[in-house]
């Protein structure tokens, strides 16, 4: 896929980013990526922390007031 040795994984990562997210930059030869949306996913990653908290309240998830956004997403996914 790549003519330059050692850059194949960066190119594959970049191609994947076009489908699922955005390449934020390249550091030390590795693509830094942020996945913003996975097609066919549950959409939790796109919600704000307040929206996630509301859903956690409805799901009666214990400890939700102490959770950050990522923890709320994990907790909500584990109840699904």
C-alpha positions as CSV (number, residue, x, y, z in Angstrom):
1,X,0.0,0.0,0.0
2,X,2.9,2.4,0.7
3,X,6.2,2.8,-1.1
4,X,7.9,4.2,2.0
5,X,8.8,1.5,4.6
6,X,7.1,1.9,7.9
7,X,4.3,4.2,6.8
8,X,1.8,1.6,5.8
9,X,0.0,1.6,9.1
10,X,-0.3,5.4,9.0
11,X,-1.9,5.2,5.6
12,X,-4.3,2.5,6.6
13,X,-5.2,4.5,9.7
14,X,-5.8,7.6,7.6
15,X,-8.1,5.7,5.2
16,X,-10.0,4.4,8.2
17,X,-10.3,7.9,9.6
18,X,-12.1,9.0,6.4
19,X,-14.9,6.5,7.3
20,X,-15.0,6.8,11.1
21,X,-13.3,10.0,12.3
22,X,-10.6,12.5,11.6
23,X,-6.8,12.4,11.7
24,X,-5.7,15.0,14.2
25,X,-2.0,14.8,13.2
26,X,1.0,12.6,12.9
27,X,3.5,12.2,15.8
28,X,6.5,9.9,15.6
29,X,5.2,8.2,12.5
30,X,1.9,7.2,14.1
31,X,-1.4,8.8,13.2
32,X,-3.2,10.4,16.1
33,X,-6.9,9.8,15.5
34,X,-10.2,10.7,17.2
35,X,-13.1,8.6,16.3
36,X,-16.2,10.9,16.4
37,X,-18.8,8.6,15.1
38,X,-19.0,4.9,14.1
39,X,-21.6,4.2,11.5
40,X,-24.3,1.9,12.9
41,X,-23.1,2.7,16.5
42,X,-25.3,3.6,19.4
43,X,-24.6,7.3,19.1
44,X,-23.6,7.7,22.8
45,X,-20.2,9.2,21.8
46,X,-22.1,12.1,20.1
47,X,-24.0,13.1,23.2
48,X,-23.0,15.8,25.7
49,X,-22.1,14.8,29.2
50,X,-25.4,16.3,30.4
51,X,-27.4,14.2,27.9
52,X,-25.5,11.1,29.0
53,X,-26.2,12.0,32.7
54,X,-29.9,12.2,31.9
55,X,-29.8,8.8,30.3
56,X,-27.8,7.4,33.3
57,X,-30.5,8.8,35.6
58,X,-33.2,7.1,33.7
59,X,-31.2,3.8,33.7
60,X,-30.6,4.3,37.5
61,X,-26.9,3.8,37.2
62,X,-25.2,4.1,40.6
63,X,-22.3,6.5,41.0
64,X,-23.3,8.5,37.9
65,X,-22.7,11.9,39.6
66,X,-19.0,11.1,40.0
67,X,-18.5,9.8,36.4
68,X,-16.9,11.6,33.6
69,X,-18.2,11.4,30.0
70,X,-16.3,8.3,29.0
71,X,-17.4,6.5,32.2
72,X,-21.0,7.4,31.6
73,X,-20.8,6.0,28.0
74,X,-19.2,2.8,29.3
75,X,-21.8,2.5,32.0
76,X,-24.7,3.1,29.6
77,X,-23.3,0.6,27.1
78,X,-23.0,-2.1,29.9
79,X,-26.7,-1.8,30.7
80,X,-27.8,-2.1,27.0
